[in-house]
Amino acid sequence: MSDIENKIYDIIVEKTGVNRGKLRRDAILGDLNISSLDFVEILFSVEETFDIEVPYNANTQDQDFKTLGDIISAVETLVTERD
């Protein structure tokens, strides 16, 4: 597990209280009962933690990020581009 993945999982647990054992790259966000408000708070925390801006459109949330892996991959790419 990468440092980025680990930090994202920490943020999700902090913001939602989801059991960390349920967090895997292939976990579907809807199956984790992450509300849209929680999701936005997670994204804000991710942006602040990694000093990046995640492109996100609330109207197309399901298309952009279906799984935790989608979020992790996007953050890994943005961090690489930033550096």
Secondary structure, DSSP 8 states (H G I E B T S, - for coil): --HHHHHHHHHHHHHH---GGG--TT-BGGGGT--HHHHHHHHHHHHHHHT------GGGHHHH-SBHHHHHHHHHHHHHHH-
